[in-house]
Amino acid sequence: MNQATGLTRIIKAAGYSWKGLRAAWQNEAAFRQETALVVVAIALATWLDVTIIERILLISSVVLIAIFEIINSAIEAVVDRIGTERHELSGRAKDMGSAAVLVTIFLALFVWVSILYSHFF
């Protein structure tokens, strides 16, 4: 049982989070690709002449893609850990995790197109 409290608990939690980010980077090509997209999008959002709220929306919408990719990868890892045999529920869980990433990509596209359209067209 974990008895860590206070600052020790926070430090340990940060270490586990960093370990999770490293695992996503090392094992998930989609996460690496989406991280590159996030970096480019943040640079572009910083450069664009938009309001602070629009900038926050632009950046957060692409960061959400990376967040959902991590969650999707975690679901896939747990399902794969349970077993390699095909099962309807395992497939459904993986498909739904993937769908969450896709919906987030659509959301980011909607935000970016809406904001860019309102400023430049």
N, C-alpha and C positions, 0 to 999 in steps of 0.2 A: 504494500500500500504506500502511495506517495504521500509523505508527510511534509513536503516543502511548502512553505508559506511566505508571504510577503515578497521581498525583492528576490529571494532565491527562486521562488516559483515563477516569477516574471522572467528571470534570466534563463531558467530551464525551458520555459515555453518558447522564448525567442530562439533558443538553440534548436528546439524541435521544428519550429517554423522554418528556420534557415536550412535545416536538413531536408525538409520537404521541398523547398525551392530548388535546392541542389539536385534532389532526386528527379524533380520534374524536368530540369534543364538537361540532365545527363541521359534520361531515359525516354523523353517524349519529344520527338521531332516537331510535332504540332505546337508544343509549348515554345520551343525555340523560335519557330517561324512567327508565332503570334507575339512573342517578346520583341522581335525585330520590328514588327508592325507597330507595336506600342511605342517603341523608342522613336520611330519616324513620325508617328502621329503626334506625340508630345512635342517634338521639335516643331512640326508644322503648326500645331495649335498655339504654341508660344509665339511663333512668327506672325501668324495671321492677325489682322486688325479687327478683333472681335471683342465683345464685352467680357468681363471677368466671368459672368455666369455662363456665357456661351463657351468660353475656354474650358471651364470646369466640366460642362456637358460633353465637349469634344473629347477631353482627356479621359473622363470617367467612363464614357461609353466604350472606349477601346481597352481600358484596363479591365473592365468587366469581362471581356473576351478571355483574357489570360486567367482571371479568377475562375471562370466556369470551365476552362480547359483543365485547370488543376483539379477541380472537383470531378470532372469527367474521368480524368486519369486515375483518381483515387477509386472511383466506382469500378473502373475496369480492373485495377489491381486487386481489389477485394474479390471481385467475381472470378478472376483468374486464379486467385489463391484458393478459392473454394474447390475448384476442379476444372478440368479441361473438357469434360464431356458437355455436349450440347444440351441446353435446357432452355425451355421457353422463357422462364423468368430471368435467367442470366442474360439471354439475348435482349429481352425487354429492358432490363436495367441498363445495359450498355447502349442500346439504341436511344433510350430516354436521356442519358447523359450526353450523348452526341447531339441530340435534338436541342438540349439546353444551350450548347455551344452555338449551334446554328441560329437559334432565336436571338442570342446575344449579338451575333454578327449582324443579323438583320436590324436589330435595334441600333447598333453603332452606325450602320450605313444610313439609316433613317435620320439619325441625329446629324451626321456629317452633311448629308445632302441637304437637309432642311436649313441648316445654318449657312452653309456655303451658298445655297440658292438665294437665301434672303439678302446676302451681302453682295453677291457678284452677278446676279441675273435679274 
